Amino acid sequence: MTSTLFITGATSGFGEACARRFAQAGWSLVLSGRRASRLQALCDELSALTDVYPLELDVRDRHAMEAAIATLPAKFAKLRGLINNAGLALGTDPAPQCDLNDWDTMVDTNIKGLMYSTRLLLPRLIAHGRGASIVNLGSIAGSYPYPGSHVYGATKAFVRQFSLSLRCDLQGTGVRVTNIEPGLCESEFSLVRFGGDQARYDATYAGAEAIQSEDIAETIFWVLNQPAHININTLELMPVSQTWAGFAIDRSAN
C-alpha cells in the first residue's frame, strides 16, 4: 500500500529535506508552502520519484486550510503521516524591545497553524490507524530559556505540551505523536530570524558543525518507520558542539 505524507512548510529547511528523503523512499507527498515558485519547483523535481500534490497556502489561514484539506484528491486523501514543520522565529531582541507584530506572527504560525493542520487532518490519520504518525517540530527552546527566546520559546513549549496531550487523546486509535526538539541547526530558519543578516548568520555557525536539515529529515524518517507498536514521545537533538549553558547572573548589584 502506498504511504502518503503531508508536510507543512515544505519549501525550505526541514520540510524541504523531509520531502526529498521520503520521496526517495517512494512515499506519496502532499506539500504545503507559501512560496508558489519554490513549491512548484520542488514538486516538479520530486514528481520524477513519486506522486506529489502541491498546496500553496499559509497555515495561519484557517479557512484556506479547511478548503484545501477538504478537497484533497482521493489519491492523496488517506494519510499515514503528518509533519508539522511550518514555523519561525523573528528577532532576538529582549522582550521590552520586541515588535508585537512579530509576536503575533510567531503565535499564529507556530501554535495556531499547527493546531489547524493537526485538527483538520486527524480524521484521515485515524482512518489509517496503526502506524499513522504525527511529527511536530519543537525546539530545545521549549525546554531551556535563553535571552531573546521569549515568545518563540513559549510557542515551542506549547508544541511540546500539545504533543504529549495528543498522545492521551489518541489512545486506542493507533496514531502516534512525536515532538522533535532540535538544538543548533543550520538552515534558512536562522536567516529569517536575523532579518536576512548574512554576516550574523555566518558567525552563528562558524566552526560549530551544526545539525543540518538532512540530519533532521533522516531522524524523522527513522521515527515514522518504527514498528507500529512503538511511539517515540520526544526526541531532543543537539550537535556535539552545543550543550546547556550555565545560569546567568547579574553582578551589577552593590
Salt bridges, closest charged atoms under 4 A:
GLU16 OE2 - ARG20 NH1 2.76
GLU45 OE1 - ARG20 NH2 2.79
ASP51 OD2 - LYS75 NZ 3.27
ASP58 OD2 - ARG60 NH2 2.73
GLU66 OE2 - ARG62 NE 3.16
GLU66 OE1 - HIS63 ND1 3.53
ASP108 OD1 - LYS112 NZ 3.82
GLU181 OE2 - ARG160 NH1 2.51
GLU188 OE2 - ARG35 NH1 2.87
GLU188 OE1 - ARG38 NH1 2.84
GLU218 OE1 - ARG21 NE 2.82
